[in-house]
Amino acid sequence: MKTKYLIIAFVITALLQAAVPLKMIYDSEMTEKHGTEYRFRTTPIDPTDPFRGKYITLDFEAEAVTTQDTTWVRNEKVYASLGKDSLGFATITNVSREKPSDKTDYVATKVGYYYGRDLHIDLPFERFYMEESKAYEAETAYREYNLAAVKFMPAYAIVAVKDGNAVLKNVIIDGIPMKEYVLKQREKSK
């Protein structure tokens, strides 16, 4: 009789342990497929993480918001409401401790720091993972593109947002996805 209860407890525990990552994957897939796309202007750096592999860390122009509220605490959970500027790039229209009650798209995030009247938030989609052989070239190409005197289009990240979740879909350089841009640069250098 005890064995029967142990087996039932084991099955329930296994199902619960499988449910959490499956729910996370499902939320990411639904956000990517059905979320609203935003274009965030970026500036990258290229670290290596031995556990996560090669990726490009992105900093976003939209991470800073001017506010009169001086009570922000580092790592405090907040909700950043999103909008678009006249060129169609993402902006943060409001930061709140409460979820927006209207139909505004928002991202659940944390406070990075508060200085002067500027609140800096840590957007949850700052890492763009790439195949290891392309990551360094991508960062180099991106840096060179940003330093070029003439740019017709800024580099930006495409991020899907739905119900507070955000998924970084791609990084665009000169109107081309980053991976294709790297391959194009390789061809030019031959």
N, C-alpha and C positions, 0 to 999 in steps of 0.2 A: 504494500500500500504506500509506504514512504517513497519507494522508487518511482511510482506513478506521479507523485507530487513533485519530486525532484526533476523528472523529465519535463513536466508541464512548466515548472519554474525556469528550467533551462531554455525551453523553446520561447517562452515569453521574453526572457532576457535577450536572447539572440535576436528576436524580432525587433525589440526596442533599440538595440545597438545598430541594427541595419537601417532602421527607420530614420535616424538622425542624419547620416550622410546622404541617404537617398532624398530626403526632404531638401537638403542644401543643394544637391545637384538639380533637383526639379525646379527649385526657385530660380537658380541661375539660368537654366534653360528657358523658363517662361519669361524671365526678364530679357534675355537676349532675343527671343523670338517675338515677343509681344510688347516690349517696353518702348518708350519714346526715345529716339536717338538724339543725343546732344553732342555738339562738337566743342571740345575744351582745348583752348590754346595751351601749348605745353613748352617746357624747357627740360631736357633730360640730363641725367648723369648715368654712369654705367658701373654699378658695383657687381661683385660676384658673391654669391651666397653658396657655400659648399653643400648645403642641404637642399636648396631650391634650384640651383643651377644658374645659368646666365639669364639676366633680365635687364631691362632698361627701366630705371626709376624715373618717373615723370613728375615734374613740378607743374602746377597749374596756375595761370594768372588769376583764375577765379577763386583761389583759396583764401583771399583776404577780403574782409567785409568791414566797413566803417560802422561803428556803433557807439552809442552813448552809455550803454550798460557796462559797468565796470566790475560786475560780479562773476565773470566767467572764470572757471577753474580748469586747469590743464586736465586732459583726458575725460572731461565731462561729456556725457552722451548728449548730442544735439541733432536737430533736423534742419538740413539746409534746403530751402525751397529754391527751385530752379526757374530761370527764365532765359530769354534769348535777347542778345543785343541787335542792333540794326543790321549787322552783317551775318546774323544767324548763329553766332557763337554763344555758348552757355555762359550765364551769369548767375550769381547767387543773389537772389532778391531779398531773402530774409533768413535769419538763423534763430531757431527757437528751441526751447527745452521740451516743448510739446509737439506731437505730430500735427501737421497741418490738417485742419478739419475740412478744408475745401478740396477741390479736385486738382490742386497744384501738384506737379511732380516734385518729389523731394528725395534726398539721400540721407539715410541715417549715418551719422559720422561722429567724430569726437573733436573737441577743442584741442588745437595744437598749442597755441599760446595767445595771450592778449598783451598788446603793447601800445601805449598811447591810446588812440581810439580805434586801432585796427585789431580785429579778431581774426586770427589765422586758424583755419580748420584743416584737419587731415582727411582728405578725400580717400575713400576706401578702395580706389582703383588706381593706385600709383605705380603698380608694377606691370610691365608688359613683357611677358616671357617669350623668348625666341630660341630657335635652334642655336646651339652653342657656337657653331661655325659662323653664324651671321650676326650674333649680338654685338661683337666689338665693331664690326664694319658698320652696322646700323647706327651705333652711337657716334662713330666718327663721321659718317655721312650726315647725320642729323646736326652735329655740331658745325660742320662745314657749311651746311645749308643755312643755318641760323646766322653764321658770321658773314655770309655773302651780302654784298651791298644791295643787290637788286633781288627782291623776292616778290613774285606775283601773288603768292598765296602763303599764309603762315602755316607752319606745321601744327597739327592738332590731333587729338585723340577722339575717336568715336566711342561714345559710352551709351549703352542702353540703360534706361531707368524705369523701374516699375515698383510701386508700393514700397519705396524706401530702399530697395535693392538696386545695385548698379553693377554692370558687367562691362569691362573694357573690351571692346570688340576689335579695334585696330588703331594703328597710328598712321597718319597720312603725312607724307612729305612731298611737297610740290605737286599735290593732287594725286599721288600714287601711294598705294599701301606700302608700308615700310619694307616688307620682305621683297616686294617687286622692285622697289627703289634700290635696295642693296644689290640685287641681281643686275639691274640696269647699270649701276656704277661699276660693277665687276667687268661687264662687257666693255664699257668705255675705257677702262684701264688696260685692256689687252692690246 
